[in-house]
Amino acid sequence: MQLSRYRARTSRISHIFISHLHGDHFFGLIGLLNTLSLVGRKNLLTIYGPPGLDDILTVHFRVSQTVLNFPVQFVELLATQPEMIYENTQLTVSTFPVQHRIACWGFLFREKTKQRRINKNTMPVDLSVENILALKNGEDIMNDDGDILYWNEDYTLPPRKSRSYAYCADTRYFDTLAEWVEGVDLLYHETTFMDHERRLAEQRYHSTTLQAASIAKKAKVDRLLIGHFSSRYRNLTPLLEESQTVFPNTSLAIEGQDFTIPE
């Protein structure tokens, strides 16, 4: 329903990452898989999640006599240290364990180094497609005798910035997390409680406003998004303002809003 409301194309979903097996983080998965099947999906879908998630899905589909129209691959999260779990030509995805009441993992998405950009102001008009691709790959163009015809730096611009995003929920505060997400452009960190509820947060394996902001500051991230707010807070402004006392570039992760990482 939310994907439809925000006009997100389900056909673009190829990988799903589930942090842990508390219901608010995976109950919608069964409905989504059924919907994808009903709309005629045929392509492989890969699901990364804690051990046991595959059993939950298998039992549901067996009892409901549901047969999906597309293949599903399940990858168990078992990492005890940061570990890369996915890679393609554009990015890598790593996972790392966080500290919650049950086994739980965060995820770090990093774009790979991008190609150099052709400088249209200096590019010769007679360059072949092969030469343009070589320049984008950072190569100089040579003739058959090995003499350089075009120096790469004369005809290209530096690649655009490779962006990064880290997702950390649910977890209580622990210092090592700052090392694992160091320098990311955008950090989402759970902020279930305001800081005067720090003891409660510790008991329930959640974090407070100031703890999330402290991780962002120690990790030297560019921007912090806070979310997973306790239902006791009808007004979220105090949570935002408290976080900003430690890390000013903090925003509320409000459902439906877009947050763009500039290149």
N, C-alpha and C positions, 0 to 999 in steps of 0.2 A: 504493500500500500504506500509506504513512504517513497520507495523507488519511483512509483508511478506519480506520486504527488510532486516530486521534485524533478520529474522528467529525466530520470537516469535510465539509460538504455541497458536493459538486462542482457542484451546480446553481447555487450562489451565485457561482461564478467567472465573471466577465465580462471581466476584463483580467489579463494576465500580464506581469510585468516581468522581463526577463532582463538581468543586468548585463554579462556577457561570455561568450565562447565557450570557456572551459575546461570540460572535461567535467563536473566536479562541480557546475556551475551550470546545465547545461541537458540532460544526458543523459536525465533523466526526462520531458522534455517530450513526446517522441514517444509514449511509453507512455500519458501522461495524455491526449493528444489522441485516441488510439485508444480508450481507456476511455470518454471522454466520448461518442464516436460510438456505441460499443456499447450504452451505456445510453440512447440515444435523444435526445441533445441536438439541439436545433433552432436555438437562439439564437446570434447572432453572438458570436464570441470574438475579442478584440483582443489581439495579442501585440506588445509593445514590446521590441526587441532590437537588437544590433549588426548592421551590414551583413553579409550572408552567412548569417544564421540562416534566412532565407526560402529560400535555395538548399538548405541542408541538409534542411529539411523537404520541399521539393519533390522532391528526388532520392529521399529515402526512400520517400515515398508513391508515386512513379512506379514505382520498382523493385519495391516490394512490392505494387503494384496495389491500393493502399488508396484508397478514396474516402470521405471524411468525410461524415457526415450533416448537418453544420452549416457555415455560412460562417466563414472565418477571415480577419481583416484584419491585415496586418503593417505595423508602423510602425517605420522605421529610427531608431536613435539616432545623431545626428550632432552634437549640441551640443558646442561648445567652451567655453561658459560656461553657468551655470545658466539653464534654460529650461523653461517650463511646457509639458507635453506632454499633459495631460488635465485636464478640468474638468467637474464636474456641479453639481447644486444644493447638494451637501453639502461637497465638498472639491475641492482642486486637487492635482495630482501634478506635481512638477518633477523634472528630471534634471540631473545635473552630472557632468563628466568627473573621474575619479580617475586615479591614476598606477599602472598595473600593466604587466606584460610585454606584454600586448596591449591593444587598445582596451577600456576598461571605464568603466562609469557607475554612479553612485549615484542614489538616489531619495529625494525628500522629499515626504511626505504632510502636507497641512495642511487641517484642517477650516475651513470658512468661518464667519463670525460667525453664531451661532445666533439664533433668535427669542427675544424676551423671554418670560418665563413669567407666566402669569396668577396673581395673588395670590388664592387661594381665600378668604382671610380678609376681603378687602375687596370682592370682585367682586359687583356687584348681581345679583340673581337674574333680572332681566328683560332682561339683555343678549342681543342676537341673535347668531347665529353669525357674521354679517358684522362685528359690532362686536368680538367676541372675536378674530377674525382680524386686524382692524385694530390692536387693542391689542398683539397679539403682534408685529406688524410695526413697533411703536414709534410708532404714530399716536395722536393725541388724537381723541376722538369729539365731533363737532359736530352741532348741529341744522341745520335748513334755513336758518336766518338767519345761520349762521356762528358762533354762540355755542358755546363749549366746554361740553359736558355732562360729560365724563369726562376728566380729565387722565391721560395714560398712566402717569406715575410713581406715581399714587395707586392704581393697580389692577394693576400688574405688578411683577415682580421682574427683576433683571438677567439676561441670558442666561447659560446655563451656559458654562463655559470651552471655547474652541475648542482642540482638541488637535493635536499635531504629532509626527511620527515620521520619522527619517532613517535610511536604510540605506546603509552604506559598506563595501563589500567587492567585490573585493580591491583593496588599495591600499597603497603605501608612504606614509610620513609626508610631508605638505607643509602648510605653515602656512595657505594660503588656504582649505583645507577647513573650518577653524574658522569662517571668515566665512560660508561657504555654509550651514552648519547651525546658526548662532547661535541660541540661545534655544529650541531644540526641547525638547519634554517628554521624549522618549525617543530616544536615539542608539544604534544598533547599529554597532559598529566592529570590523572584523577585528582579531584579536590572535593572530597565528600563532606568535609567539616570545616568550619572556621577554627581558628587556632586555639580558642579557649576550650575547645573540645578535644584537645590533643590526646588526652588520656583515653578517651573513648575511641579515637581514631586508631591508636595503638592496639587496643583490645580487639577491634574489629578488622584489623589489618587494612586500614585505609589511611589516607593522607589528609593533611590540612592545607589551608591556603598558603601559609608561610612555608610549610615543608615543600610543597610543589614549587613555589617561587625560589626557594633555596636551591633545589636541584637545578632549575633553569639558570640561576646565577652561577653556580659552581661549574656547570657544564658549558657556560659561555654560549648559550644558544641565542639565536636572533630573536625569536618570538615564542611566547608561551600561550597555549590554549588550555584553559581549565574547564573541567566538566565533571560528570557523575555526581552531581550535587544531591545531598540528602533532601528528602521531601519536606523536611522541617523548614527549609528556607524558601519562602514564597517570593521574597525580594532578593535577587542575586547580586545586586549592586554592592552590598557590604563585602561579599566574598571577593569580588573583583578589586575593590579598593584596598582590601587587606593584602592581597597578593601583590598589588602594584607598589606597596610600600617597600618591598624587597626587590621586585623585578618589574619595572615600569611598563615594559612592552608586553603586557598580559592582556588577553581578551577572553571573553566568555564564549565557550563552544556551544552556541545556541543552534538547535536543530533547524536546518534549512538555510543557514547562512553559508556563504562561500568565503573561503580564505585562500588567497593566491600567494604562492611563493614566487617572487620575481626572479627572472633569470639574470 
